[in-house]
Amino acid sequence: MYRSWIGLVLLSAAAVRADPLSCASLKTLIDQTYGFRPSQLDAAGRDRKSAQMDAVWSVVEANRSVLVPCLRSELIERTRDTWFEFDGSRLLERVDPSPESRRMLLEALNRVAFEDVDLRNWVEIAASLGDAGLDTSSVGRLWLEAPRAEYWLPEHAAYHVDRENGALFIYGAADERFATPALVELVRTTTGPERRIAVSLLMSQATPESLHALRDVNPAGLSAEEQGSLRALLDRPMLLEARKPPKATREEYVKAFRSFLDGDEKPFRALVEKVPDGERDVVAVCTAEDIDLIRRVRRRMISSANQHAIEYYAVFSKILMTMVWRAGPPAEDRAALEAGAGA
């Protein structure tokens, strides 16, 4: 039986490769492959479907120029098959990493059942889409409100990603213009862990907008420790001390940050090795016009979605808080913040 179904997969894939211009052939292969939910299959069934899905991916990857439009059409038509929508959108984004493909993948993340997906994969996709500029706040809320929001990173000493870590990966990788209002809404409309996590994430954002929002947070429901941290942040946060004289220049950091965003981490890693506590140099040499660049680097780093990314996010948050506080809060908040509002 194993040979018979594997043979069917290979024959189906060969049929599409023999006729690569036919959307009908791809449709037939998709019909034979999808229409199931992974959570409802036993181990043998999942292995069988995995081989069939591999065949679909191989066919499309081998005939991208002609089958990408066919795949996109199938995704638009088969909206009731949420597993195909998720797996097919992942394939589409891989062969055609366009804004349209990424929007379709984001919609699939919103619709696929949690029990059908690998949660690590789901969170990492969400973080990558946030880093790509999409508004991922809807999937962030899904994660926060999920009955089981946790997984482990076996290659990182079995690191436990809990609800708060996963939320940081998703909201931290998203542009603050999307993440901040979404977190404010969570603070306003939720209770329990979701609300506490939203407050914590707002506190780490280090933007004038997040500081403004935190001033209006009702501390009810927060622990005594959390309330104390909030008061301390709004009174005067712990800021980095600029090194005098710095060990590296603004030009070195700006070049390293831009290279990092372009996919070359070597200049940044070299600076970290040269100056392990380089955050003190960054706040000494960088200016207000560099803040947006530093935020983009922070988003890219947290999109890696591991514990090392969390460590870097914390360091860059300290950098940004120091620079934002140095620049001064919005005019309407200045008097309130100086008076310790939000206590």
C-alpha positions as CSV (number, residue, x, y, z in Angstrom):
1,M,0.0,0.0,0.0
2,Y,2.9,2.3,0.8
3,R,4.3,1.8,-2.7
4,S,0.9,2.3,-4.3
5,W,0.1,5.7,-2.7
6,I,3.7,7.0,-3.2
7,G,3.4,5.9,-6.8
8,L,0.2,7.9,-7.1
9,V,1.9,11.0,-5.8
10,L,4.8,10.6,-8.2
11,L,2.5,10.0,-11.2
12,S,0.4,13.1,-10.3
13,A,3.5,15.3,-10.0
14,A,4.9,13.9,-13.2
15,A,1.6,14.7,-15.0
16,V,1.8,18.3,-14.0
17,R,5.5,18.6,-14.9
18,A,4.7,17.1,-18.3
19,D,2.0,19.8,-18.8
20,P,3.4,22.8,-16.8
21,L,1.2,25.3,-18.6
22,S,-2.0,23.7,-17.3
23,C,-3.7,25.2,-14.3
24,A,-6.1,22.2,-14.6
25,S,-3.3,19.8,-13.9
26,L,-2.3,21.7,-10.7
27,K,-5.9,21.9,-9.7
28,T,-6.1,18.1,-10.0
29,L,-3.0,17.6,-7.9
30,I,-4.4,19.9,-5.2
31,D,-7.7,18.1,-5.3
32,Q,-5.9,14.8,-4.7
33,T,-3.8,16.3,-1.9
34,Y,-5.8,18.7,0.3
35,G,-9.3,18.8,1.8
36,F,-8.1,17.4,5.2
37,R,-7.0,18.6,8.6
38,P,-3.7,17.4,10.1
39,S,-5.2,17.2,13.6
40,Q,-7.7,14.6,12.4
41,L,-5.1,12.2,10.9
42,D,-3.1,9.4,12.5
43,A,0.7,9.2,12.1
44,A,0.5,7.2,8.9
45,G,-2.1,9.6,7.4
46,R,0.1,12.6,8.2
47,D,3.1,10.9,6.6
48,R,1.1,10.1,3.5
49,K,-0.2,13.7,3.2
50,S,3.2,15.2,3.9
51,A,4.6,13.3,0.8
52,Q,1.7,14.5,-1.3
53,M,2.1,18.1,-0.2
54,D,5.9,17.9,-0.9
55,A,4.9,16.9,-4.5
56,V,2.7,20.0,-4.8
57,W,5.5,22.2,-3.6
58,S,8.0,20.6,-5.9
59,V,5.8,21.0,-8.9
60,V,5.1,24.7,-8.3
61,E,8.7,25.5,-7.4
62,A,9.9,23.9,-10.7
63,N,7.3,25.9,-12.7
64,R,7.1,29.2,-10.9
65,S,6.5,31.5,-13.9
66,V,3.4,29.6,-15.1
67,L,2.0,28.0,-11.9
68,V,2.1,30.9,-9.5
69,P,-1.0,32.6,-10.9
70,C,-2.7,29.2,-10.9
71,L,-1.8,28.6,-7.2
72,R,-3.0,32.1,-6.3
73,S,-6.4,31.4,-8.1
74,E,-6.8,28.2,-6.2
75,L,-6.1,29.9,-2.9
76,I,-8.8,32.5,-3.7
77,E,-11.3,29.9,-4.6
78,R,-10.8,27.3,-1.8
79,T,-11.5,29.5,1.2
80,R,-13.2,26.7,3.1
81,D,-10.1,24.6,3.2
82,T,-8.2,26.5,5.9
83,W,-5.3,24.0,5.9
84,F,-4.8,24.3,2.2
85,E,-5.1,28.1,2.6
86,F,-2.3,28.0,5.1
87,D,0.0,25.5,3.4
88,G,-0.6,26.9,0.0
89,S,-0.1,30.5,1.1
90,R,3.3,29.5,2.6
91,L,4.2,28.0,-0.8
92,L,3.0,31.1,-2.6
93,E,5.0,33.4,-0.4
94,R,8.1,31.2,-0.9
95,V,7.9,31.3,-4.7
96,D,6.5,34.8,-5.0
97,P,7.5,36.9,-1.9
98,S,5.4,39.9,-3.0
99,P,3.2,42.1,-0.7
100,E,0.1,40.4,-2.1
101,S,1.4,36.9,-1.3
102,R,2.3,38.0,2.2
103,R,-1.1,39.5,2.7
104,M,-2.7,36.2,1.7
105,L,-0.4,34.4,4.1
106,L,-1.4,36.7,6.9
107,E,-5.0,36.0,6.2
108,A,-4.3,32.3,6.3
109,L,-2.6,32.7,9.7
110,N,-5.8,34.3,11.0
111,R,-8.0,31.5,9.8
112,V,-6.1,28.2,10.3
113,A,-6.9,26.2,13.4
114,F,-4.2,26.2,16.1
115,E,-4.5,22.5,16.6
116,D,-3.6,22.0,12.9
117,V,-0.3,24.0,12.9
118,D,3.1,23.8,14.5
119,L,2.9,26.8,16.9
120,R,6.5,27.6,16.5
121,N,6.1,27.8,12.7
122,W,3.0,29.9,13.1
123,V,4.6,32.4,15.5
124,E,7.8,32.7,13.3
125,I,5.7,33.3,10.2
126,A,3.7,36.0,12.1
127,A,7.0,37.7,13.3
128,S,8.5,37.6,9.8
129,L,5.3,39.2,8.3
130,G,5.5,41.9,10.9
131,D,9.1,42.6,10.1
132,A,8.0,42.8,6.4
133,G,5.7,45.7,7.3
134,L,2.3,44.0,7.6
135,D,-0.1,44.8,10.5
136,T,0.0,41.5,12.4
137,S,-1.9,42.7,15.5
138,S,-4.8,40.4,14.7
139,V,-2.7,37.3,14.9
140,G,-1.0,38.7,18.0
141,R,-4.4,38.8,19.7
142,L,-5.2,35.3,18.6
143,W,-1.9,34.1,20.2
144,L,-2.6,35.9,23.4
145,E,-6.1,34.5,23.7
146,A,-5.3,31.0,22.6
147,P,-6.0,28.2,25.1
148,R,-2.5,26.8,24.7
149,A,0.1,29.3,23.7
150,E,3.5,27.7,24.3
151,Y,6.2,25.7,22.6
152,W,9.8,24.7,23.0
153,L,13.0,25.5,20.9
154,P,14.9,22.2,21.1
155,E,18.0,23.6,19.3
156,H,18.2,26.3,22.0
157,A,18.6,24.0,25.0
158,A,14.8,23.3,25.0
159,Y,14.0,27.0,25.6
160,H,10.3,27.4,26.6
161,V,8.5,30.0,24.6
162,D,5.5,31.0,26.7
163,R,2.6,33.3,26.0
164,E,4.5,36.4,26.8
165,N,7.6,35.4,24.7
166,G,5.4,34.6,21.7
167,A,3.5,37.9,22.0
168,L,6.9,39.8,22.1
169,F,8.0,38.0,19.0
170,I,4.8,39.0,17.2
171,Y,4.2,42.5,18.5
172,G,7.9,43.3,18.8
173,A,8.5,42.5,15.1
174,A,5.6,44.7,14.0
175,D,5.9,48.3,13.2
176,E,5.0,50.3,16.3
177,R,2.4,52.3,14.4
178,F,0.4,49.0,14.3
179,A,1.5,47.4,17.5
180,T,1.0,50.3,19.9
181,P,-2.7,51.0,19.2
182,A,-3.4,47.2,19.2
183,L,-1.7,46.8,22.6
184,V,-3.6,49.9,24.0
185,E,-6.8,48.2,22.9
186,L,-5.8,45.0,24.6
187,V,-5.1,46.9,27.8
188,R,-8.6,48.5,27.5
189,T,-10.6,45.5,26.7
190,T,-9.0,42.4,28.3
191,T,-8.3,41.2,31.8
192,G,-5.9,38.7,33.3
193,P,-2.6,37.6,31.6
194,E,-3.5,39.2,28.3
195,R,-3.8,42.6,29.8
196,R,-0.7,42.3,32.0
197,I,1.3,41.1,28.9
198,A,0.0,44.0,26.8
199,V,1.1,46.5,29.5
200,S,4.5,44.9,29.7
201,L,4.9,45.1,25.9
202,L,3.9,48.8,25.9
203,M,6.5,49.4,28.6
204,S,9.2,47.9,26.4
205,Q,8.3,49.8,23.2
206,A,10.1,52.9,24.2
207,T,8.2,55.3,22.0
208,P,6.6,58.7,22.8
209,E,3.2,57.1,21.9
210,S,3.6,54.2,24.2
211,L,4.7,56.4,27.1
212,H,1.6,58.6,26.4
213,A,-0.6,55.5,26.5
214,L,0.9,54.2,29.7
215,R,0.2,57.4,31.5
216,D,-3.5,56.6,31.2
217,V,-3.3,52.9,32.2
218,N,-5.5,52.0,35.1
219,P,-3.1,50.0,37.4
220,A,-6.0,47.9,38.8
221,G,-5.3,44.2,38.1
222,L,-1.5,44.6,38.0
223,S,0.6,43.1,40.7
224,A,2.3,45.4,43.2
225,E,5.6,44.7,41.4
226,E,4.1,45.5,38.0
227,Q,2.6,48.7,39.4
228,G,5.9,49.7,40.8
229,S,7.7,49.1,37.5
230,L,5.1,51.2,35.7
231,R,5.5,54.1,38.1
232,A,9.3,54.0,37.9
233,L,9.1,54.0,34.1
234,L,6.9,57.0,34.0
235,D,8.8,58.9,36.7
236,R,12.2,58.3,35.2
237,P,13.3,55.0,33.6
238,M,16.8,53.6,34.1
239,L,18.8,55.1,31.3
240,L,22.1,54.1,29.7
241,E,25.2,56.2,30.6
242,A,26.8,57.4,27.4
243,R,30.5,56.5,27.2
244,K,33.0,59.4,27.0
245,P,34.9,59.0,24.9
246,P,33.1,56.3,22.8
247,K,35.0,53.3,21.4
248,A,33.1,53.4,18.0
249,T,31.7,56.1,15.8
250,R,28.3,56.9,14.6
251,E,29.3,56.0,11.1
252,E,30.4,52.5,12.2
253,Y,27.1,51.9,13.9
254,V,24.9,53.3,11.1
255,K,26.8,51.3,8.5
256,A,26.5,48.1,10.6
257,F,22.8,48.6,11.2
258,R,22.1,49.2,7.6
259,S,24.1,46.2,6.6
260,F,22.2,44.1,9.1
261,L,18.9,45.2,7.6
262,D,20.3,44.3,4.1
263,G,21.0,40.8,5.3
264,D,24.7,41.1,6.1
265,E,25.2,40.6,9.9
266,K,29.0,40.6,9.8
267,P,29.6,44.3,10.4
268,F,27.2,44.3,13.4
269,R,28.8,41.1,14.8
270,A,32.2,42.6,14.4
271,L,31.2,45.7,16.4
272,V,29.6,43.5,19.1
273,E,32.9,41.7,19.4
274,K,34.9,44.9,19.4
275,V,32.7,46.7,21.9
276,P,30.6,44.2,23.9
277,D,28.8,47.0,25.8
278,G,28.3,49.0,22.6
279,E,24.9,50.2,23.7
280,R,26.8,52.9,25.7
281,D,28.4,54.0,22.5
282,V,25.2,54.0,20.5
283,V,23.5,56.5,22.9
284,A,26.7,58.6,22.9
285,V,27.1,58.9,19.1
286,C,23.7,58.3,17.5
287,T,21.2,61.1,17.1
288,A,17.4,61.5,17.0
289,E,17.5,61.0,13.2
290,D,18.9,57.4,13.8
291,I,16.0,56.4,16.0
292,D,13.9,55.0,13.2
293,L,16.8,52.9,11.9
294,I,17.5,51.5,15.4
295,R,13.8,50.6,15.7
296,R,13.9,48.7,12.4
297,V,17.0,46.8,13.6
298,R,15.2,45.9,16.8
299,R,12.2,44.6,14.9
300,R,14.4,42.5,12.6
301,M,16.2,41.1,15.6
302,I,13.1,40.0,17.5
303,S,11.7,38.5,14.4
304,S,14.3,35.7,14.8
305,A,11.9,34.5,17.6
306,N,14.4,32.9,20.0
307,Q,15.8,33.7,23.5
308,H,18.9,35.5,22.0
309,A,16.5,37.8,20.1
310,I,14.8,38.6,23.4
311,E,18.1,39.6,24.9
312,Y,18.9,41.9,22.0
313,Y,15.4,43.4,22.1
314,A,15.9,44.3,25.8
315,V,19.3,46.0,25.0
316,F,17.9,47.9,22.1
317,S,14.9,48.9,24.1
318,K,17.2,50.5,26.7
319,I,19.0,52.3,23.9
320,L,15.7,53.6,22.5
321,M,14.3,54.6,25.9
322,T,17.5,56.6,26.6
323,M,17.3,58.3,23.2
324,V,13.6,59.0,23.4
325,W,13.8,60.4,27.0
326,R,16.8,62.5,25.9
327,A,14.8,63.9,23.1
328,G,11.9,64.6,25.4
329,P,8.3,63.3,25.5
330,P,5.5,64.9,23.5
331,A,4.7,68.4,24.7
332,E,1.3,67.4,26.1
333,D,3.0,64.7,28.2
334,R,6.0,66.6,29.4
335,A,4.6,68.1,32.6
336,A,2.7,65.0,33.5
337,L,5.7,62.7,33.1
338,E,7.9,65.1,35.1
339,A,5.4,65.0,37.8
340,G,5.3,61.3,37.8
341,A,1.8,60.9,36.4
342,G,0.4,57.4,36.2
343,A,1.2,56.5,39.8
